[in-house]
Amino acid sequence: MDKIEEKILSILDSRAGELQELAQDLYAHAEQGYHEYRTAQVVSDCLKKLGLETQEGLAITGLRASVGRGGGPNVALIGELDGLACPTHPMATDKGYAHSCGHYAQIVCMLGAAMALTDPEVAASLEGTATFFAVPAEEFQGSDLQEEVRRTHDVHCAGGKCELLRRGAFDDIDMAVTTHSLMVARDSDVDLMLGNSACNGFVGKTVYIHGRAAHAAHAPHQGVNALNAACLGMSALGMIRETFREKDCVRVHPYIRKGGEAVNVVPSEVVVDMMVRANNQEAIETISAKVDNCFKGAALAIGCEADIVNAQGYMPCPERLPEQILWDCAELLGGGLKVQSIPAGACNTASTDVGDLFAVMPVLNFTFGGSVGELHSKDYTISDPNVAHIVPAKMMALLAYRLLKNGAAEAKTIIGRYQAPYTLEEYKAYTEKMSG
Ligand SMILES: [Zn+2]
């Protein structure tokens, strides 16, 4: 351990109490994606107090600030701002939002890293740039929210990182460090799990089915039943499931957002939302087209019209086993912690917008313990505040320092080796096409 690393650890030990208070405050004030105004304000105040200049209002609530020599390599240290709807969680707000995915802990981690890296001696050792980046809306929160933020703020993407990429807020970033509450092995005693499992990507799809209203008892023959078309479409979807290949990890899950107007009226307007997920873009495109055929065919059979609107969701994440730098930083934290690699070969069939970062840049990821209960459930709770809040902050600060010390040799190696599936321009063009 060199003296800067010692200093990073001692700064975070001395500020642990402050970080724990911050954690409690953020945990109690979860907010909906793209509406994280209070959380963003807390982050802004903290970063400014550290003497940093912030860029704010990025994709509504996102913000960033940088430290270091300036210029590349520029390493983004990511924290996610959003909570999610979980009204039965004991910490749920009046609006029903809770941090049952633990994103507030990432914000604590990122701000802890900022406390350590802005120390003048530590900052002077960074031969490149570390950018603290608070991003909105990691959780996919549905088409109704999408319609609202598109109307009010011209937001095109469900995921905050996707929207920030689209708007160019990551144009000067060369790689990212991300973290999250443990996703696999949640019932284990693992403190740090290094690397990230493969995740599905998805496209969001909304089918608007237009029929004709009529009295449901007196004159159903005058109506055209949009709900029947939706049900037939879902039956067709069930019948094509045998064509989904195991290796593509396909998931298609629809729900009926609007099922008609009233019980005594033939349903004339029905809205079906769904997510079409797979672990590669080719499969997502193929299955998406098949699903369209199911609903178009069903609408035709009943005499309805179907309008289908696709919205690019998240890109698939590749599996990334831990780089040596992750093991090395974890070792600096001392022998008392249980540190493991992600299990090789596993596919997380859920999705994250970290996949969109992977589409254009290398990402180092670790997950942390200190919480129990399933993610997104009312049972999510903190069991070890040190492991959930302080350990990840130390890990993130050490990673940034190790990446950027000695001429940023480590960052340059990782960036040089990574073969991104898309250039930024290709990515922007592709996601635009998929939302068409
Ligand atoms: Zn999450």
Residues whose N, C-alpha, C, O or C-beta is under 5 A from the ligand:
A	BS01	ZN	C101
